[in-house]
Amino acid sequence: MAKSLDIIDPQKELEPEEKSERKNDFDEPEEESGGIFYLVIGIIAVIVAAGSALYILYKDNSLNKSNTSPTPVVSATVAQSATASTSATATATQSAGASQTSFKYTDEKIRIANGNGISGEAAKIKGILEAAGFEVASTGNASKTYEKSIIFYKNGQEDLANALKAAIKNNYTADVEQSDSTVGTYDAVIALGSK
């Protein structure tokens, strides 16, 4: 311990007991190993966090890729057609209108009811609609025979009904009719009649 006189005289050498307070060579590595230990733990934590983040991103990306289907791009064709001539402007407008009907209806419930007695027609139309981007919830036979095909739709689903009509126009001519009671839990029901 330092005496008051030692504080005043800085030239005085340290006493042996003060010299013994210095750290020996064995104390120093313990402090370094403690620092290295925490450094290694920190690096491992960063690697685990980065790996988890990459896993989550990859997992979400793979789910998104499997749930999406490619949508045709019409904008480049429309822009080139519109600059060609005034008659091309009409074509561009029609192309833009066609791209609106190619909207993918995957959240709507659609039923196809075969009301014309031709076996396999509901399955055939289901294939056509699914190729056009629709998701058909069910198919079956209608409870009665229809002279003409009718697309019944729920209130607020007129665009869906018109898109369905356009999608099957090469096979069936159909009328659209709003009827919540007929569609029940579906957004639209296609009642196939005679061709």
N, C-alpha and C positions, 0 to 999 in steps of 0.2 A: 504494500500500500504506500502511496506517495505521501510524503510529509509536506507541510506547507512550505518548507524551505526548498524542497525539490521543485516545486512549481515555479518558484521565483528564479531558480538557477537552471536554465535549460541545458547547460553543459554537463550536468551530472549524469552519469551512466545509470542505466536501469538496474534495479536490484534484481537478484536472481529470481525472486518470486514473480516479478513482472514479466521476466523473460519466459517463464513457464506457462504464461497465459497464451502464448502463441500456439497456433494450431500445429499439430504434428502431421506427418504425411498420411496417416491413416484416416484422419478426419476429412480431409479434402475429397477423396474419391467418393465417400458416402454422399456428400452434397451433390457432386456431379452425377452419381448414379441416380439419385432422386430426381434430378433435372432431366436426365436421359429417360428415366422411366416415364415421367409425365409427357415428354416429347413423343415417345413411342406410342403411348396411349392416345395422344392427340392425333397422331398420324393415322392410327388404326381407326379412330372415330371418323376422321375425314374420309377415309377410303370406304368405310361402311356406309356413311351418309351419301357419298357420291354414287356408290353402287346401287343403293336403294332408290335414289332419284332416277338413275338410268333405267332401272327395272320398271319403275312406275311409268316413265315416259314411253318405254318400249311397249309395255303392256297396253297402255291407252292407245298408242299408235296402231298396234296390230288389231285392236278391236275396231277402231275407226276404219281401217282399211277393209276389214271383212264386212262391215255394215254398209259401206257406201258402194254405189255402183257408178261407173263413169257416165257423165252427162255430156251429150254431144255439144260442141261449141259451134255456135252459128254466127257469132259476132263478126268474125273476120270475113266470112262470105257476105254478110249483109253489108259491111262497109265497102267491099269491092263492088258489089252489085249496085249500090246506091250511087257510086261515082261514075259508072259506065254510061247510063242514059236515064231519061225520065221514065222509060218503060221498066227499067231495072228497079226504079224506086218502088213500083208496085210489087215487084217480086221480093224486094227486101222487106216490105211491109208484111207480105204473106209469110215470109220466112220467120220474121219476128213473131207473128201470130202463132206459127207452128211451134216455135220454141216454148211459147207459153203453154200450149197443150201438152208438151212433153214433160211437164212438171211431174215429179214422182209422187204418186199418192200411196204412201206406205203406212200411214197412220189411220187411214179410213178403213172401216169394215165394209167389205163388198161381198154380196151373195149373188150367185148365179142360179136361177131356177129354170130348169128346162120345161117349157110349157108347149112344146111342139111335137113331142112324141118321137123325135129322132134320137136314137140312142147315141150317147157320147158327145152330144152338142155342147153341154155345159162344160165338160172337160176341155173340149176344143177351144171354146171362147176363153176359158180360164188361161190356157196356154198363150193365147193371143194377148190377153190383158197383162199377164205377168211379163211377157216379152216387151210390152210397152211401158213397163215400170209400175204397174198397179200391183197391189197385194190383195189377192182374193182370199177371204176368210173361209168361205164354204161354197159348195155346189150341191145340187140335188134336183129333184123333180118338183115342178110347181103343182099346186093343189088343183089347178084347172088348166084347160087348154086355152092358149092365147092365139087369136087370129093374127095379131101384129105384136112385135116386140115392144115392150115398154120398160123404160128405166125409171123406177120409182126412187125418189130421193127424200132424205130428211130435210126439214127446214134449214136453210143456210148452206146446203150442199149442192146448189144448182150448178156451180162450176165443175164439181166432180161429175155430176150427171152428164153435162155436155162433153166433158173429156172422155167419158165412157162411150158415149154415142159416137164420137169421132173415132175412137179406137176400134170399134166393131163395125164401122160403116161399110167395109168391104165384104162383110159376111151377112149383116143384118141391118135393116132400116128400122130405127127405133124412135119412138116418141119419148119425151121426158115428162114426168108428172110428179109433183110434190105430194107426198102422202106419208106423214109420220106414222099413221096406224099400220100401213102396209109394210114398211121397212122394219118396224119394231126396234131392235137394238142395233141394226145395221145402219150405215150411213147411206147406202144405196143398194137396191136389189134390181138385178136385170132379169126380167121375165122374158125368156126367149119364146117368140111366136113363130109363125111360118116365115120363111125367107122372103 
